[in-house]
Amino acid sequence: MKSIMSQRYRLLSGYSMPVFGLGTWLLTGATCERIVGMAIQLGYRLIDTAELYDNESEIGRAIRGIDRGTLFLTSKVSSAHLGTSDLIQACRRSLDHLGTDYLDLYLIHWPNDAIPIEYTLEGMQYLVEERAVRSVGVSNFDVERLRDAMAASDLPVCNDQVEYHPYRPRREIPEFCREHNIALTAYCPLAKGAVLRDPVLTRIGRRYSRSAAQVSLRWLHQKGAILIPKASSIQHLEANMALDGWELSVEEMHEIDTIGIEAKVVDTVYT
Ligand SMILES: NC(=O)c1ccc[n+]([C@@H]2O[C@H](COP(=O)([O-])OP(=O)(O)OC[C@H]3O[C@@H](n4cnc5c(N)ncnc54)[C@H](OP(=O)(O)O)[C@@H]3O)[C@@H](O)[C@H]2O)c1
């Protein structure tokens, strides 16, 4: 079995993305630059950012000098910029900040019902044709919005990024994504820390000498999700990538599936 650090998901665009990477929400300034640099040294290849995180320039500095082809950069356009020309301009700003000439994956950060999805996807199509973006996806889209996006353009919707962890098992979105071969990225895979002291995860983790955080990540990995835990220390960066060489049993997966706590950690009206 390949290490999680080298496993990739084949996207509908024909490109492939790492199944594990670094989330960077709330990482800013010198800390962001240092953590991203450290993560790359440890073997992280997927870096997840967004126009709204205000850290693309720091990430740009951290990746300077690294062979671009070895990295996978995801950014997201703010929902305020989903009109065709706004989107194109927002992407150009992100590219400029990141110091690169293409994004591996560009996501619609949040739906915006005031702007028809066709207009947004027209902009995305242009960016793909211009080779500024390789693959296109969405975030915080439920099944209904995913269906609308898929029907609105010939452009494949390659990825949906949603809150997904043991306290937000959201069965319908993973099932839909699996059915349509849409890569599903789990954001807040540690529920922003809320699962760290969960008794079920802690008890299961003890059997493998792993933490509740690692059990949460391993559960998502075995569900087929792409993981982007955020970390701001080398200890957490290393702990989060230690998912090889142990596996949760069917019974343990089921036990986590049925913890029964529903707790959203990101306040979204969409999903
Ligand atoms: N598309 C969207 O709308 C959206 C929304 C939210 C998040 N996201 C993306 O998803 C990424 C991950 O979500 P998130 O940052 O909100 O939360 P998260 O990854 O679920 O949790 C991060 C928290 O867990 C702690 N942590 C990390 N590794 C740990 C470990 N091994 N042991 C104990 N604690 C650990 C971190 O502490 P330290 O920082 O101290 O290491 C931080 O407090 C974001 O950074 C962002 O890229 C996307």
Ligand as a Chemical Component Dictionary entry (heavy atoms), coordinates in Angstrom:
data_LIG
# 
_chem_comp.id                   LIG 
_chem_comp.type                 NON-POLYMER 
_chem_comp.pdbx_formal_charge   0 
_chem_comp.three_letter_code    LIG 
# 
loop_
_chem_comp_atom.comp_id 
_chem_comp_atom.atom_id 
_chem_comp_atom.alt_atom_id 
_chem_comp_atom.type_symbol 
_chem_comp_atom.charge 
_chem_comp_atom.model_Cartn_x 
_chem_comp_atom.model_Cartn_y 
_chem_comp_atom.model_Cartn_z 
_chem_comp_atom.pdbx_ordinal 
LIG N1  N1  N 0  -14.086 25.794 2.088  1  
LIG C1  C1  C 0  -14.393 26.312 3.247  2  
LIG O1  O1  O 0  -15.397 27.017 3.414  3  
LIG C2  C2  C 0  -13.508 26.010 4.432  4  
LIG C3  C3  C 0  -13.971 26.280 5.742  5  
LIG C4  C4  C 0  -13.139 25.948 6.802  6  
LIG C5  C5  C 0  -11.907 25.364 6.566  7  
LIG N2  N2  N 1  -11.476 25.134 5.281  8  
LIG C6  C6  C 0  -10.136 24.539 5.001  9  
LIG O2  O2  O 0  -9.965  23.390 5.797  10 
LIG C7  C7  C 0  -8.764  23.518 6.561  11 
LIG C8  C8  C 0  -8.873  22.757 7.864  12 
LIG O3  O3  O 0  -9.919  23.261 8.679  13 
LIG P1  P1  P 0  -9.669  24.137 9.988  14 
LIG O4  O4  O 0  -8.356  24.775 9.877  15 
LIG O5  O5  O -1 -10.834 25.004 10.198 16 
LIG O6  O6  O 0  -9.744  23.104 11.179 17 
LIG P2  P2  P 0  -9.129  21.654 11.503 18 
LIG O7  O7  O 0  -8.063  21.288 10.538 19 
LIG O8  O8  O 0  -10.282 20.746 11.702 20 
LIG O9  O9  O 0  -8.513  21.908 12.949 21 
LIG C9  C9  C 0  -7.437  22.769 13.170 22 
LIG C10 C10 C 0  -7.197  22.817 14.668 23 
LIG O10 O10 O 0  -6.763  21.533 15.114 24 
LIG C11 C11 C 0  -5.487  21.671 15.753 25 
LIG N3  N3  N 0  -4.674  20.496 15.404 26 
LIG C12 C12 C 0  -4.144  20.190 14.193 27 
LIG N4  N4  N 0  -3.495  19.022 14.245 28 
LIG C13 C13 C 0  -3.607  18.567 15.512 29 
LIG C14 C14 C 0  -3.146  17.412 16.180 30 
LIG N5  N5  N 0  -2.453  16.470 15.542 31 
LIG N6  N6  N 0  -3.440  17.270 17.497 32 
LIG C15 C15 C 0  -4.153  18.216 18.160 33 
LIG N7  N7  N 0  -4.626  19.343 17.566 34 
LIG C16 C16 C 0  -4.363  19.506 16.254 35 
LIG C17 C17 C 0  -4.894  22.937 15.209 36 
LIG O11 O11 O 0  -4.014  23.460 16.183 37 
LIG P3  P3  P 0  -2.661  24.217 15.780 38 
LIG O12 O12 O 0  -3.035  25.254 14.766 39 
LIG O13 O13 O 0  -2.210  24.742 17.092 40 
LIG O14 O14 O 0  -1.711  23.196 15.229 41 
LIG C18 C18 C 0  -6.136  23.818 15.046 42 
LIG O15 O15 O 0  -6.510  24.385 16.258 43 
LIG C19 C19 C 0  -8.647  25.030 6.725  44 
LIG O16 O16 O 0  -7.389  25.423 7.210  45 
LIG C20 C20 C 0  -8.981  25.485 5.339  46 
LIG O17 O17 O 0  -7.873  25.295 4.470  47 
LIG C21 C21 C 0  -12.277 25.436 4.229  48 
# 
loop_
_chem_comp_bond.comp_id 
_chem_comp_bond.atom_id_1 
_chem_comp_bond.atom_id_2 
_chem_comp_bond.value_order 
_chem_comp_bond.pdbx_ordinal 
LIG N1  C1  SING 1  
LIG C1  O1  DOUB 2  
LIG C1  C2  SING 3  
LIG C2  C3  SING 4  
LIG C2  C21 DOUB 5  
LIG C3  C4  DOUB 6  
LIG C4  C5  SING 7  
LIG C5  N2  DOUB 8  
LIG N2  C6  SING 9  
LIG N2  C21 SING 10 
LIG C6  O2  SING 11 
LIG C6  C20 SING 12 
LIG O2  C7  SING 13 
LIG C7  C8  SING 14 
LIG C7  C19 SING 15 
LIG C8  O3  SING 16 
LIG O3  P1  SING 17 
LIG P1  O4  DOUB 18 
LIG P1  O5  SING 19 
LIG P1  O6  SING 20 
LIG O6  P2  SING 21 
LIG P2  O7  DOUB 22 
LIG P2  O8  SING 23 
LIG P2  O9  SING 24 
LIG O9  C9  SING 25 
LIG C9  C10 SING 26 
LIG C10 O10 SING 27 
LIG C10 C18 SING 28 
LIG O10 C11 SING 29 
LIG C11 N3  SING 30 
LIG C11 C17 SING 31 
LIG N3  C12 SING 32 
LIG N3  C16 SING 33 
LIG C12 N4  DOUB 34 
LIG N4  C13 SING 35 
LIG C13 C14 SING 36 
LIG C13 C16 DOUB 37 
LIG C14 N5  SING 38 
LIG C14 N6  DOUB 39 
LIG N6  C15 SING 40 
LIG C15 N7  DOUB 41 
LIG N7  C16 SING 42 
LIG C17 O11 SING 43 
LIG C17 C18 SING 44 
LIG O11 P3  SING 45 
LIG P3  O12 DOUB 46 
LIG P3  O13 SING 47 
LIG P3  O14 SING 48 
LIG C18 O15 SING 49 
LIG C19 O16 SING 50 
LIG C19 C20 SING 51 
LIG C20 O17 SING 52 
# 
